[in-house]
Amino acid sequence: MNLLPAKQCLEEMVLLTEQNLPQVKVQESYTILQELGSGAYGHVLLAMHQQQGTPMALKFIGKRDTELRGFLSEYCISLSLSAHPCIVGALGIAFQTDHHYVFAQEIALSKDLLSILHPQVGIPEVKVKRCALQISSALEFMGNKGLVHRDIKPENVLLFDPECRRVKLTDFGLSCPRGTAIEALPENLPYTAPELCCLSATDHLPAQPSLDAWALGVLLFCTLTGYFPWHTATDQHHRKFEKWHRSPRIHPCPPRWECFTPEALEMLRGLLTPDSAQRSPPTTIMSCIKHPWLKPKEQGAVGGGRIHVPERPVGSRILLGRSWRC
């Protein structure tokens, strides 16, 4: 795939938007109704446009922590992906205030995937499968456009109904064109692929869709069980998984993985292949979507007495890597 057009298109969008980013006083144009969410990035507010009467979600990103080019990249990537039904729609409205960069997107009043994820329990399998299908479709769409999300996690999957029949991928603050040189993040989360965890402070890695495939595999494990499979892809839990992954006939299946059916194990092993060049794409879930993913409880599924799970369940919304418990 020739990725130069994707990079050029993004750069042209950024330059054009930069030249036409107005200064706006929010209270003069919008009525703020409530806060929808907040995090390290800033906060999202439910607002009503005073003249048009249009409800929307306004994402405020602090200027103190974000450069203009970073904001414009996120906004333009979001705008370019809005046509996909499983990606949150940007509304073509972007502006700045004295202290924030702001853009508008569609509203998801049912919160996000983490809001229905119960620690040590997870989410019902049927809902996880619905989410998996939609997230993999969104990632395939991004990949075809030469883009990598780089921040797949439950907080970034918005719900448009509580049964997960309609979910959408959001938050493109770390997204970039494929092949972009990226550096290690300040902190490695369970969703961080091993090739990124192993980078030194001065090393760089070309961004590839395989990073998103890895994160999707961890997300599926978390939502099905309510636990992380490991703290980071360098700890003892991951090392045991890696040995089993490399030589399943020699090393036994790690106990925490015994709740999955053979079909689900094959799917997860593909998404979580340590070698990024051999890692399965997100669409691999299609091959086993009609098969059960969890064994019956009496055979060792979540909640049964035979499976040993990690000692730290899926954690908090903002400091997921540092504060593990909800």
C-alpha positions, 0 to 999 in steps of 0.5 A: 500500500502506498501510504504517501497519499494518506500522509499528504492528505492529513498534512493538507487537512492540518494546514487548511484547518490551521488557517481557519481555526477561529477564536470563540467564546463558548458561552456566547455560542453554546449552552453547556448542559453537562459533563460527559467525561474527563481524563488526562486529555481534557474533558468532553461536555454536552452542549447545545448550539444556541442558534442551530439548536443542535446537541453535540459533544464538545471535546476540550483539549488544554493548550498547556499540555497539547500543541496546536499541531497535535490537536489539528492532527487528532481533529483531522484524523477524526474528521477523515474517519467519520464516514464509518458507522463504527467510528464516532463522527466529528461534526466539522466544527473546530475552534479555540478558546483562551485555554483550550482547543475544541472540536465537536463530535456526535453524542454517546449518552450510554458512556463507554465500554469500561462503564459496563465492565465489571472487575473480576466478572467482565461483560457478557460474551454476546456483548463482547462479540458485538463490540469485537465485530464493530471494533475490528471493522473500524480498525480495518477501515483505518488500516485501509486508509493507512492509519494506526489508532495506537490507543485501543482500550475500553475507555475509547469504545463509546456505547450508543445503547447498553446492549452494545449493538451500536458502539463506536471507536473514538479518541484519535489523539495518538493516531498517526499514519502507518510508518510514522516513527513513534517512541515509547510511551511514558508508561507501558499499559497492559494494552502496549505491544511488546515491541513498544515496551522494549524501546529505549528512551531514544529508540523509535518504531514505525507505527503499524496496524499490528499495534492495534491488533495486540491491543484488541486482543488484550481488550477482548481478554479483559472484557471477557474475564474482568482481568488483565492478562498481565501488567505489562508485556514484559512481566512474569505473566506475559513471559509464561504466556509467551513460552506457551505461545511459542511451544504449546506442546511443551509448556502448559496453557497458563491457568488464567487462559483455561476459561477460553474455548479452543476457538477463542484461544486460537483467535487470541493467540493470533492477535497476541503473537509476540512477533508483530510480523506474524500477528493476526489482523483484527478481522481474524475474529470473523473466523470464530465469531459463531463459536463459543468463546468461554467455556461453561462455568463448571469447566473453568470459566470466569467465576468458576473455582478452577481458574487462577486469575491475575491478582489485579482486576481491570482498573480505573478509567484514567490511571489504568496502569497505576491504579488497578482497582476500580 
